[in-house]
Protein backbone atom coordinates (compact mmCIF):
# COMPACT_ATOMS: atom_id res chain seq x y z
CA UNK A 1 0.00 0.00 0.00
CA UNK A 2 2.90 2.35 0.73
CA UNK A 3 4.22 1.93 -2.82
CA UNK A 4 0.81 2.67 -4.32
CA UNK A 5 0.62 5.82 -2.21
CA UNK A 6 4.05 6.94 -3.44
CA UNK A 7 3.18 6.20 -7.07
CA UNK A 8 -0.07 8.16 -6.68
CA UNK A 9 1.79 11.13 -5.21
CA UNK A 10 4.26 10.86 -8.09
CA UNK A 11 1.41 11.32 -10.58
CA UNK A 12 0.93 14.81 -9.16
CA UNK A 13 -2.14 16.93 -9.78
CA UNK A 14 -3.01 14.95 -12.93
CA UNK A 15 -4.85 12.40 -10.81
CA UNK A 16 -7.49 15.03 -10.06
CA UNK A 17 -8.29 15.56 -13.74
CA UNK A 18 -10.93 13.09 -14.94
CA UNK A 19 -9.24 12.50 -18.29
CA UNK A 20 -5.65 12.34 -17.06
CA UNK A 21 -6.42 10.11 -14.08
CA UNK A 22 -7.18 7.14 -16.30
CA UNK A 23 -5.30 5.31 -19.04
CA UNK A 24 -7.15 4.91 -22.34
CA UNK A 25 -5.78 1.46 -23.12
CA UNK A 26 -7.52 1.27 -26.49
CA UNK A 27 -5.59 4.27 -27.80
CA UNK A 28 -2.08 3.48 -29.11
CA UNK A 29 -0.94 7.10 -28.54
CA UNK A 30 -1.88 6.84 -24.86
CA UNK A 31 0.10 3.62 -24.46
CA UNK A 32 3.10 5.30 -26.13
CA UNK A 33 2.80 8.11 -23.59
CA UNK A 34 2.81 5.60 -20.72
CA UNK A 35 5.85 3.90 -22.22
CA UNK A 36 7.85 7.06 -22.93
CA UNK A 37 6.91 9.26 -19.98
CA UNK A 38 6.70 6.62 -17.27
CA UNK A 39 8.70 3.54 -18.17
CA UNK A 40 11.57 5.26 -19.97
CA UNK A 41 11.77 8.64 -18.22
CA UNK A 42 10.54 7.84 -14.69
CA UNK A 43 11.70 4.24 -14.23
CA UNK A 44 14.79 4.64 -16.44
CA UNK A 45 14.15 1.55 -18.55
CA UNK A 46 15.69 1.20 -22.00
CA UNK A 47 13.15 1.46 -24.81
CA UNK A 48 12.32 -1.84 -26.44
CA UNK A 49 9.52 -4.23 -27.34
CA UNK A 50 9.45 -5.66 -23.80
CA UNK A 51 7.99 -2.38 -22.55
CA UNK A 52 4.96 -2.66 -24.81
CA UNK A 53 4.58 -6.31 -23.82
CA UNK A 54 4.63 -5.33 -20.15
CA UNK A 55 1.97 -2.66 -20.71
CA UNK A 56 -0.21 -5.20 -22.53
CA UNK A 57 0.28 -7.68 -19.69
CA UNK A 58 -0.66 -5.13 -17.04
CA UNK A 59 -3.75 -4.04 -19.00
CA UNK A 60 -4.75 -7.71 -19.34
CA UNK A 61 -4.31 -8.26 -15.59
CA UNK A 62 -6.22 -5.07 -14.78
CA UNK A 63 -9.01 -6.29 -17.01
CA UNK A 64 -9.63 -5.13 -20.56
CA UNK A 65 -13.34 -4.86 -19.78
CA UNK A 66 -12.66 -2.53 -16.83
CA UNK A 67 -13.76 0.85 -18.15
CA UNK A 68 -11.67 3.01 -15.82
CA UNK A 69 -8.05 1.96 -15.63
CA UNK A 70 -6.64 4.36 -13.09
CA UNK A 71 -3.23 5.72 -14.04
CA UNK A 72 -1.79 5.37 -10.53
CA UNK A 73 -2.76 1.67 -10.40
CA UNK A 74 -1.37 0.97 -13.89
CA UNK A 75 1.89 2.72 -12.95
CA UNK A 76 2.01 0.78 -9.67
CA UNK A 77 1.54 -2.52 -11.52
CA UNK A 78 4.26 -1.61 -14.03
CA UNK A 79 6.62 -0.63 -11.22
CA UNK A 80 6.05 -4.03 -9.57
CA UNK A 81 6.35 -5.84 -12.92
CA UNK A 82 9.84 -4.44 -13.51
CA UNK A 83 10.93 -4.59 -9.86
CA UNK A 84 11.65 -0.85 -9.79
CA UNK A 85 10.21 -0.13 -6.35
CA UNK A 86 13.52 1.53 -5.45
CA UNK A 87 12.59 4.51 -7.67
CA UNK A 88 10.04 5.46 -5.03
CA UNK A 89 12.26 4.89 -1.98
N, C-alpha and C positions, 0 to 999 in steps of 0.2 A: 504494500500500500504506500510505503514511503517513496518508492521509485515512481509510482504513478503520480503522486503529488508533485514530485520534482519535475517530471515531464510536463505536467499540466502547467506548472508555473513557468516552465521554459517556453511554452507556447505564447505566453504574454497575453496582451489584451485581445488577440484574435479569437480566443475562445469565447468571448462575449458577443461576437458577431455571428448571427445565425448561419450565414453562408460559409464563413471561414472556420467555424467550429467543427464542421464535418468534412469528410473526404468523399468526393464524388467519384467512386471507384469505377464507374462506367465511362468516365472521360479520360482518355489517354493523356491529355495535357495535364490534368490534375495529378495523375500518377507520376508523370515526369517531374512535376514540382515537388512531390514528396521525395522522389529519388534524389533530385539535385539539391534541394534546400535542406532536407533533413539527413538523409543517409550519407551524402557526400560532404556537405558543408558542416553539419552539426556533429555527426558521428565520425567523420573523417575516413570513411570507407572509400576504397578505389572504385571508380565507375566500372561497371561490367554487367554482363547478363544475369549474374547471380543476384543483383539488387532487385531487378524486375521480378525474378522468380520468388524472392523473399516477400515482396509486396503482394504478389498474387497469392502466396501461401497464407499470409496474414489476413488478407481479404476473405479467403476461403474459410479460414478458422473463425473469423468474426461472423461470417454468414453473409453470403451474397444477397440473400433475401432481406437482410436487415437494412431497412431504409436509411437510418441515420447511423453512419459509421463515424463516431466521434474521433476527431483528429488526435486528441491526447491519448486515447486508447490505442489507436493504430500506431502512433509513435512509440508508446510503451511496449506494445507487442513486437515492434521491429527492434527496439533496443534490447529486449530479452532474446529475440531470435539471434542477433549477432553477438550477444554477450558483452555489450558495451555499456553496462551499468555504471562503470567507472567514470563515464562522461558526466554523470550527474552526482558524483561524490563531492 
